[in-house]
């Protein structure tokens, strides 16, 4: 989980790196914070993608069935959790 303290420390180290530079310990801490931050963001994206459901109202039921809504435009929906995206 990304905490406000974590973000504050990341920003503090980034400012210090630009102004006076970082010690070896601070550089290692910054790398660890970045790794944790990116791992958390990746986890959030994977969680979001895992909840996406693609619904095609004109989909064929099997290879011999014709689409229910033939034509250029077919109704499709993407559902994330309980939110419907068109």
TIMI-586779 format. One record per atom (N, C-alpha, C, O, CB): residue number from 1; x, y, z. Coordinates in Angstrom, 2 decimals. Glycine has a CB too. Example, Ala and Ser with C-alpha at 12.3 -4.5 7.8 and 13.67 -1.06 7.14 Angstrom:
residues 2
   pos        xx        yy        zz
     1     13.19     -5.69      7.80
     1     12.30     -4.50      7.80
     1     13.20     -3.30      7.80
     1     14.24     -3.32      8.46
     1     11.31     -4.47      9.05
     2     12.85     -2.25      7.08
     2     13.67     -1.06      7.14
     2     12.90      0.03      7.87
     2     13.41      1.14      8.04
     2     14.08     -0.60      5.72
//
This chain:
residues 86
   pos        xx        yy        zz
     1      0.84     -1.18      0.00
     1      0.00      0.00      0.00
     1      0.89      1.25      0.00
     1      1.89      1.32      0.71
     1     -0.96      0.00      1.22
     2      0.50      2.19     -0.79
     2      1.25      3.44     -0.88
     2      0.72      4.38      0.19
     2     -0.45      4.74      0.19
     2      1.13      4.07     -2.31
     3      1.60      4.77      1.10
     3      1.20      5.68      2.17
     3      1.69      7.09      1.85
     3      2.57      7.28      1.02
     3      1.76      5.21      3.54
     4      1.10      8.05      2.53
     4      1.52      9.44      2.35
     4      2.96      9.63      2.80
     4      3.71     10.40      2.21
     4      0.59     10.39      3.13
     5      3.35      8.92      3.86
     5      4.72      9.01      4.34
     5      5.71      8.50      3.28
     5      6.78      9.06      3.09
     5      4.89      8.21      5.65
     6      5.31      7.43      2.59
     6      6.14      6.86      1.53
     6      6.31      7.87      0.40
     6      7.42      8.09     -0.08
     6      5.51      5.54      0.98
     7      5.22      8.49     -0.02
     7      5.29      9.50     -1.08
     7      6.13     10.70     -0.65
     7      6.92     11.22     -1.44
     7      3.89      9.96     -1.47
     8      5.96     11.12      0.60
     8      6.74     12.25      1.10
     8      8.23     11.94      1.07
     8      9.03     12.78      0.68
     8      6.30     12.61      2.52
     9      8.60     10.73      1.49
     9     10.01     10.34      1.51
     9     10.57     10.23      0.09
     9     11.69     10.65     -0.16
     9     10.20      9.01      2.25
    10      9.80      9.67     -0.84
    10     10.23      9.60     -2.24
    10     10.50     11.01     -2.77
    10     11.53     11.25     -3.41
    10      9.15      8.90     -3.11
    11      9.60     11.93     -2.51
    11      9.76     13.30     -2.98
    11     10.94     14.00     -2.31
    11     11.68     14.74     -2.95
    11      8.47     14.10     -2.73
    12     11.10     13.76     -1.02
    12     12.22     14.35     -0.28
    12     13.56     13.89     -0.85
    12     14.47     14.69     -1.06
    12     12.12     13.99      1.21
    13     13.68     12.58     -1.09
    13     14.92     12.05     -1.66
    13     15.15     12.56     -3.08
    13     16.29     12.82     -3.46
    13     14.89     10.53     -1.65
    14     14.09     12.70     -3.87
    14     14.22     13.21     -5.23
    14     14.72     14.66     -5.22
    14     15.58     15.02     -6.02
    14     12.87     13.11     -5.98
    15     14.18     15.48     -4.33
    15     14.64     16.88     -4.21
    15     16.10     16.94     -3.78
    15     16.88     17.72     -4.32
    15     13.76     17.65     -3.21
    16     16.45     16.11     -2.79
    16     17.83     16.11     -2.30
    16     18.80     15.63     -3.38
    16     19.91     16.15     -3.49
    16     17.94     15.22     -1.04
    17     18.37     14.64     -4.18
    17     19.23     14.13     -5.25
    17     19.54     15.23     -6.26
    17     20.66     15.34     -6.74
    17     18.56     12.93     -5.95
    18     18.52     16.03     -6.58
    18     18.71     17.12     -7.55
    18     19.57     18.25     -6.98
    18     20.32     18.89     -7.72
    18     17.36     17.67     -7.99
    19     19.46     18.49     -5.68
    19     20.16     19.65     -5.11
    19     21.59     19.32     -4.67
    19     22.54     19.93     -5.16
    19     19.37     20.19     -3.93
    20     21.76     18.37     -3.76
    20     23.10     18.11     -3.21
    20     23.59     16.69     -3.44
    20     24.75     16.39     -3.18
    20     23.11     18.40     -1.75
    21     22.72     15.81     -3.93
    21     23.11     14.42     -4.14
    21     22.74     13.55     -2.94
    21     22.40     14.05     -1.87
    21     24.60     14.33     -4.42
    22     22.83     12.25     -3.15
    22     22.44     11.29     -2.12
    22     23.64     10.45     -1.70
    22     24.56     10.20     -2.48
    22     21.30     10.38     -2.62
    23     23.61     10.03     -0.45
    23     24.61      9.08      0.03
    23     24.28      7.69     -0.52
    23     23.21      7.51     -1.11
    23     24.68      9.06      1.59
    24     25.16      6.74     -0.34
    24     24.91      5.37     -0.80
    24     23.67      4.78     -0.12
    24     22.87      4.10     -0.76
    24     26.13      4.47     -0.54
    25     23.52      5.06      1.17
    25     22.37      4.54      1.91
    25     21.06      5.14      1.39
    25     20.05      4.45      1.25
    25     22.52      4.82      3.41
    26     21.11      6.45      1.12
    26     19.91      7.12      0.62
    26     19.58      6.64     -0.80
    26     18.41      6.50     -1.14
    26     20.10      8.65      0.63
    27     20.60      6.40     -1.61
    27     20.37      5.88     -2.96
    27     19.71      4.50     -2.89
    27     18.78      4.22     -3.65
    27     21.70      5.80     -3.74
    28     20.19      3.65     -1.99
    28     19.60      2.32     -1.81
    28     18.16      2.43     -1.31
    28     17.28      1.70     -1.76
    28     20.44      1.48     -0.82
    29     17.93      3.37     -0.38
    29     16.56      3.58      0.14
    29     15.64      4.07     -0.98
    29     14.50      3.62     -1.09
    29     16.57      4.61      1.31
    30     16.15      4.98     -1.81
    30     15.34      5.50     -2.91
    30     14.97      4.40     -3.89
    30     13.83      4.32     -4.35
    30     16.09      6.63     -3.63
    31     15.94      3.55     -4.22
    31     15.66      2.44     -5.14
    31     14.61      1.50     -4.55
    31     13.71      1.04     -5.26
    31     16.94      1.67     -5.45
    32     14.72      1.21     -3.26
    32     13.75      0.33     -2.60
    32     12.35      0.97     -2.59
    32     11.36      0.29     -2.84
    32     14.20      0.02     -1.15
    33     12.28      2.27     -2.30
    33     10.99      2.97     -2.30
    33     10.37      2.96     -3.70
    33      9.17      2.73     -3.85
    33     11.16      4.41     -1.81
    34     11.20      3.23     -4.73
    34     10.70      3.20     -6.10
    34     10.18      1.81     -6.46
    34      9.13      1.68     -7.08
    34     11.80      3.62     -7.08
    35     10.93      0.78     -6.07
    35     10.53     -0.59     -6.39
    35      9.19     -0.91     -5.72
    35      8.30     -1.47     -6.36
    35     11.61     -1.60     -5.94
    36      9.05     -0.55     -4.44
    36      7.79     -0.80     -3.73
    36      6.64     -0.02     -4.36
    36      5.53     -0.54     -4.50
    36      7.93     -0.42     -2.25
    37      6.90      1.23     -4.73
    37      5.88      2.07     -5.34
    37      5.41      1.47     -6.66
    37      4.20      1.34     -6.90
    37      6.43      3.50     -5.56
    38      6.36      1.10     -7.52
    38      6.00      0.53     -8.83
    38      5.32     -0.83     -8.68
    38      4.38     -1.13     -9.42
    38      7.25      0.39     -9.71
    39      5.77     -1.66     -7.73
    39      5.09     -2.94     -7.49
    39      3.65     -2.72     -7.08
    39      2.76     -3.46     -7.50
    39      5.83     -3.74     -6.40
    40      3.41     -1.70     -6.27
    40      2.05     -1.41     -5.83
    40      1.19     -0.94     -6.99
    40      0.05     -1.38     -7.13
    40      2.06     -0.35     -4.73
    41      1.72     -0.06     -7.83
    41      0.97      0.42     -9.00
    41      0.68     -0.74     -9.94
    41     -0.44     -0.86    -10.44
    41      1.77      1.53     -9.74
    42      1.67     -1.59    -10.19
    42      1.45     -2.75    -11.06
    42      0.35     -3.65    -10.50
    42     -0.50     -4.14    -11.25
    42      2.75     -3.56    -11.23
    43      0.36     -3.85     -9.19
    43     -0.68     -4.66     -8.55
    43     -2.06     -4.07     -8.74
    43     -3.03     -4.79     -8.98
    43     -0.38     -4.81     -7.07
    44     -2.15     -2.74     -8.64
    44     -3.44     -2.08     -8.84
    44     -3.93     -2.25    -10.27
    44     -5.11     -2.49    -10.50
    44     -3.33     -0.59     -8.49
    45     -3.03     -2.13    -11.23
    45     -3.40     -2.28    -12.65
    45     -3.83     -3.71    -12.93
    45     -4.83     -3.94    -13.61
    45     -2.22     -1.89    -13.57
    46     -3.08     -4.68    -12.40
    46     -3.45     -6.09    -12.60
    46     -4.80     -6.37    -11.97
    46     -5.62     -7.08    -12.56
    46     -2.37     -7.03    -11.99
    47     -5.04     -5.84    -10.78
    47     -6.33     -6.03    -10.12
    47     -7.46     -5.44    -10.96
    47     -8.51     -6.05    -11.10
    47     -6.32     -5.38     -8.72
    48     -7.24     -4.25    -11.52
    48     -8.25     -3.62    -12.37
    48     -8.50     -4.46    -13.62
    48     -9.65     -4.69    -14.00
    48     -7.82     -2.20    -12.77
    49     -7.43     -4.92    -14.26
    49     -7.58     -5.72    -15.48
    49     -8.26     -7.06    -15.20
    49     -9.01     -7.56    -16.03
    49     -6.22     -5.96    -16.13
    50     -8.00     -7.62    -14.04
    50     -8.64     -8.89    -13.68
    50    -10.15     -8.75    -13.51
    50    -10.89     -9.72    -13.64
    50     -8.03     -9.44    -12.40
    51    -10.61     -7.53    -13.21
    51    -12.04     -7.32    -13.00
    51    -12.78     -6.89    -14.26
    51    -13.98     -6.66    -14.22
    51    -12.25     -6.28    -11.93
    52    -12.07     -6.78    -15.38
    52    -12.71     -6.37    -16.63
    52    -13.43     -7.55    -17.25
    52    -12.88     -8.65    -17.37
    52    -11.69     -5.78    -17.62
    53    -14.65     -7.31    -17.63
    53    -15.47     -8.34    -18.30
    53    -15.91     -7.76    -19.63
    53    -16.49     -6.67    -19.67
    53    -16.70     -8.78    -17.43
    54    -15.66     -8.46    -20.69
    54    -16.05     -8.04    -22.03
    54    -17.34     -8.74    -22.39
    54    -17.42     -9.97    -22.37
    54    -14.93     -8.35    -23.07
    55    -18.35     -7.96    -22.73
    55    -19.65     -8.51    -23.08
    55    -19.98     -8.08    -24.50
    55    -19.99     -6.89    -24.81
    55    -20.76     -8.03    -22.08
    56    -20.23     -9.04    -25.37
    56    -20.56     -8.76    -26.76
    56    -21.98     -9.26    -27.00
    56    -22.22    -10.46    -27.11
    56    -19.54     -9.44    -27.74
    57    -22.93     -8.31    -27.09
    57    -24.33     -8.68    -27.27
    57    -24.60     -9.35    -28.61
    57    -25.60    -10.05    -28.76
    57    -25.21     -7.45    -27.14
    58    -23.72     -9.16    -29.60
    58    -23.92     -9.75    -30.91
    58    -23.01    -10.93    -31.15
    58    -22.80    -11.33    -32.30
    58    -23.71     -8.71    -31.97
    59    -22.49    -11.50    -30.10
    59    -21.52    -12.60    -30.26
    59    -22.20    -13.85    -30.76
    59    -23.38    -14.10    -30.49
    59    -20.82    -12.89    -28.92
    60    -21.44    -14.63    -31.50
    60    -21.95    -15.91    -31.98
    60    -21.90    -16.92    -30.84
    60    -20.96    -16.93    -30.04
    60    -21.13    -16.42    -33.19
    61    -22.91    -17.74    -30.76
    61    -22.94    -18.76    -29.71
    61    -22.03    -19.93    -30.08
    61    -21.36    -20.50    -29.21
    61    -24.38    -19.26    -29.47
    62    -21.99    -20.28    -31.33
    62    -21.04    -21.28    -31.82
    62    -20.71    -20.92    -33.26
    62    -21.21    -19.92    -33.77
    62    -21.62    -22.75    -31.71
    63    -19.90    -21.70    -33.91
    63    -19.41    -21.34    -35.24
    63    -20.51    -21.28    -36.30
    63    -20.34    -20.59    -37.31
    63    -18.35    -22.32    -35.67
    64    -21.61    -21.98    -36.11
    64    -22.65    -22.01    -37.13
    64    -23.71    -20.94    -36.90
    64    -24.48    -20.64    -37.82
    64    -23.30    -23.37    -37.16
    65    -23.78    -20.35    -35.72
    65    -24.77    -19.30    -35.43
    65    -24.37    -17.98    -36.08
    65    -23.19    -17.67    -36.20
    65    -24.95    -19.12    -33.91
    66    -25.37    -17.22    -36.49
    66    -25.14    -15.89    -36.99
    66    -25.25    -14.91    -35.83
    66    -25.94    -15.20    -34.85
    66    -26.14    -15.52    -38.13
    67    -24.57    -13.77    -35.91
    67    -24.70    -12.77    -34.84
    67    -26.14    -12.32    -34.68
    67    -26.90    -12.28    -35.65
    67    -23.81    -11.57    -35.12
    68    -26.51    -11.99    -33.45
    68    -27.87    -11.52    -33.19
    68    -28.11    -10.15    -33.81
    68    -29.23     -9.84    -34.23
    68    -28.14    -11.47    -31.68
    69    -27.09     -9.33    -33.85
    69    -27.20     -7.98    -34.41
    69    -26.25     -7.86    -35.60
    69    -25.18     -7.25    -35.46
    69    -26.88     -6.89    -33.33
    70    -26.59     -8.41    -36.76
    70    -25.67     -8.34    -37.89
    70    -25.51     -6.90    -38.35
    70    -26.40     -6.07    -38.14
    70    -26.16     -9.22    -39.04
    71    -24.41     -6.61    -38.95
    71    -24.16     -5.27    -39.46
    71    -22.81     -4.77    -39.00
    71    -22.07     -5.45    -38.30
    71    -25.25     -4.32    -39.02
    72    -22.51     -3.54    -39.42
    72    -21.21     -2.97    -39.11
    72    -21.04     -2.71    -37.62
    72    -20.00     -3.02    -37.05
    72    -21.02     -1.68    -39.88
    73    -22.08     -2.15    -36.98
    73    -21.99     -1.82    -35.57
    73    -22.70     -2.89    -34.75
    73    -23.87     -3.21    -34.99
    73    -22.60     -0.43    -35.28
    74    -21.99     -3.45    -33.81
    74    -22.59     -4.38    -32.87
    74    -22.43     -3.81    -31.48
    74    -21.48     -3.07    -31.21
    74    -21.95     -5.81    -32.98
    75    -23.34     -4.14    -30.61
    75    -23.24     -3.64    -29.25
    75    -22.20     -4.44    -28.49
    75    -22.27     -5.67    -28.42
    75    -24.60     -3.70    -28.54
    76    -21.25     -3.73    -27.92
    76    -20.28     -4.36    -27.04
    76    -20.16     -3.51    -25.79
    76    -20.37     -2.29    -25.83
    76    -18.90     -4.52    -27.74
    77    -19.84     -4.13    -24.71
    77    -19.71     -3.44    -23.43
    77    -18.48     -3.97    -22.71
    77    -18.13     -5.15    -22.82
    77    -20.99     -3.63    -22.55
    78    -17.83     -3.10    -21.99
    78    -16.76     -3.51    -21.10
    78    -17.21     -3.17    -19.69
    78    -17.60     -2.03    -19.42
    78    -15.39     -2.82    -21.45
    79    -17.17     -4.14    -18.82
    79    -17.62     -3.98    -17.46
    79    -16.40     -4.11    -16.54
    79    -15.68     -5.10    -16.59
    79    -18.72     -5.02    -17.10
    80    -16.18     -3.10    -15.69
    80    -15.14     -3.15    -14.68
    80    -15.82     -3.10    -13.34
    80    -16.41     -2.08    -12.97
    80    -14.09     -1.99    -14.84
    81    -15.75     -4.21    -12.61
    81    -16.48     -4.27    -11.35
    81    -17.95     -4.11    -11.61
    81    -18.55     -4.94    -12.30
    81    -16.00     -3.19    -10.37
    82    -18.53     -3.07    -11.07
    82    -19.94     -2.79    -11.30
    82    -20.14     -1.65    -12.29
    82    -21.28     -1.24    -12.54
    82    -20.63     -2.46     -9.99
    83    -19.03     -1.12    -12.86
    83    -19.11      0.02    -13.75
    83    -19.11     -0.43    -15.21
    83    -18.25     -1.22    -15.62
    83    -17.95      0.97    -13.50
    84    -20.04      0.06    -15.96
    84    -20.16     -0.29    -17.37
    84    -19.53      0.79    -18.21
    84    -19.89      1.96    -18.10
    84    -21.63     -0.50    -17.77
    85    -18.57      0.41    -19.05
    85    -17.95      1.34    -19.99
    85    -18.48      1.02    -21.38
    85    -18.60     -0.16    -21.73
    85    -16.39      1.26    -19.94
    86    -18.80      2.01    -22.16
    86    -19.30      1.78    -23.52
    86    -18.20      2.00    -24.51
    86    -18.41      1.86    -25.71
    86    -20.49      2.70    -23.84
//
